[in-house]
Amino acid sequence: EPEVTQTPSHQVTQMGQEVILRCVPISNHLYFYWYRQILGQKVEFLVSFYNNEISEKSEIFDDQFSVERPDGSNFTLKIRSTKLEDSAMYFCARTPFGAPGGKLFFGSGTQLSVL
Amino acid sequence: SQQGEEDPQALSIQEGENATMNCSYKTSINNLQWYRQNSGRGLVHLILIRSNEREKHSGRLRVTLDTSKKSSSLLITASRAADTASYFCATMAGANSKLTFGKGITLSVRP
């Protein structure tokens, strides 16, 4: 199956700035996920997105976060006003073709550094 | 609640030896999965075992699941230096729900 592509691979931003992380998971998939991993810590669920709507979100996913699929292909995670503690690796993931409830394919991640 | 707590946190073995990693969880699950992560890279799915299965094999990997004890183990046989990575167990409570990851196990295989 095709890989999940994430851009950029690295993003450096100043505290308080907005960042948009992008994922190209292939257009005809319905289930997408964002996870993050703070350096040396566990992989944390942020949000799942089903049929162009948020399906589930964690406590981390507060009003500073939003997800969109603006053009039917790219899947974006926006952080409106970044904080130092948002520094982490952010992973996009998708289910296999038409098969939710199973394994996930992860992208290679975007390393976000908030200064 | 935390799910997928692995042990040990770190494991160092000699090439050719077997590596056994354990995972415990707290709530009911639909399936349990193991992922691998090389340093600074994304997570790669290794194997999935459903709640009604007890054992599964894939190449040099063997995973077991004991739902009565809420635990799973991943065995890598005849380890290689290239197996050096972090390994995570992850649980899925429902068919369409999120994956919840543990903290991971760092495996070092010495050549």
Interface residues (C-beta under 8 A of the other chain):
Chain A: Y31 Y33 Y35 Q41 K42 V43 E44 F45 S48 Y50 S55 E56 S58 M89 F91 A93 P100 G101 G102 K103 L104 F105 F106 G107 S108 G109 Q111
Chain B: N30 N31 Q33 Y35 G40 R41 G42 L43 V44 H45 L48 F88 A90 M92 G94 A95 N96 S97 K98 L99 T100 F101 G102 K103 G104
